Amino acid sequence: MRTLRAFTAAGAAALLATAGTATAAPSPPPAPTAQLTDAQVDTAVRRLDATVAEMMRRTGVPGVSVAVVHDDKVVYLKGFGVRRVGDPATVNPDTVFQVASLSKPISSTVAAGVLEDPADFDRHTELPGFALKDPWVTSHVSTADLLSHRSGLPDHAGDLLEDLGYDQAYVLDHLRLAPLAPFRASYAYTNFGFTAGAEAIARSRGTTWQKLSADTLFKPAAMTHTSTEFQAFVDAPDHAATHVKNADGTWSPRFVRDPDAQAPAGGVSSTARDMSRWLRLQLSGGTLDGKRIIPADTLARTHLPEIVSQPPASPTGRTGFYGLGWNVGYDDAGRLRLSHSGAFELGANTSVAMLPLEKLGIVVLTNGAPVGLPDAVAADFFDTAEHGKATTDWLALTGALYARINAEGRSPTDYAHPPTGAKPAGEDSAYTGTYENPYYGKATVAATSEGKLTLSLGPEPMVFPLSHYDGDTFSFETAGENAVGRTGVFFSPSDRTVRIEYLDADHLGTFTGG
């Protein structure tokens, strides 16, 4: 049997032989080159009207706005549909949309405009009121760690606190209680970790994130209808209401999503016209209309991989990375691909995708809850530019992906249908009272005059009617951006505790009574 040493020696000898001489250095692979012609891009642009119209027909999404930039020119800018169902006002390139997590690459652009050197991203982040569970990690975590989701915080840590009505200060302060995965060795998408990194930059300069964003990017780039404040979105006369899909397939503007608590991560509102200016800036290395807005070296740093976000699913699959506010990937031709999606379950879905080598980018804004339309429009566009036509049904693909994501977190138990022979509940007094939790705060269980129980959570208590399921187990219908349908409430009267299922993913969901 050949030993490992023999195998290694043989392999080394083979490598030396192919090198020609022992002193010859291997040549690097050739750099990728631009491959798309103007004619190919024009073909993709001409298809967009029909693509958007067909995808709106298939999904029912009420309003869409699209911008395409190529070679520092806006080659497509158009709105479709209506701003609000039931109102005839139509979407145009200046209609303001909430962009959700498309805020992240916009915010990393702001950070790149503030920091003086690419290495500044690697410096320790100091933010009063923010700490992580491990003191060593707290003392070493950097801006890059937080903007690339590699701090070790759990997936979407803090989002449920926001749903319950807690403000930014409370959420950032309580992240110190969340369990940590290995620092800089694990990826978990975390809005409030990202927010902490961005807010630290603003606080270090003695200003707010909105003012820093306006002074650094929005004003210099003449993005005149872009803001990080929810009130600015609401006050815009021409803004798109958020819509959710009803059981019958129609869409309604039933909810309002105020993302101020996580403004850097999800609070930006903008227009297709403003986003086209940002795309031009990105694809021109930080310049716009001949003026330097963002330093080239710090902007380029945001485009580099920082952590593996999607390991390859097969031997021939490609690895996905996350940079500083960007999904980072490389195609078969070695070209850098940058992208990011944004999604509010309460009614918005957006997407941006860029091929910097081709100086080509697209942004798609919609006023409907995520069903995959923006990502599909972008994928169809690039597919058509590459191949002259779409090679797959991108909407079916992205729609299935979002449907799978939406199903995550739902309870495996069907609480709407108690089991046959369910045990009766105890007396109300076995459950009523006040319970405390160091992370989620106070929970109050009360009996109504109709003989029902309610559960109150949050700083300005949200009241949830409880339905009996079996014995000491009840349920309620969750609400908010991260709603997961019915969730279980498990009382233990003997030790005066109650565990709330959907709050317990990170084992933080047990409340203790007095």
Summary of the structure (lengths in Angstrom):
residues: 514
radius of gyration: 25.4
end to end distance: 69.3
largest distance: 90.4
contacts: 1707
relative contact order: 0.13
helix: 35%
strand: 23%
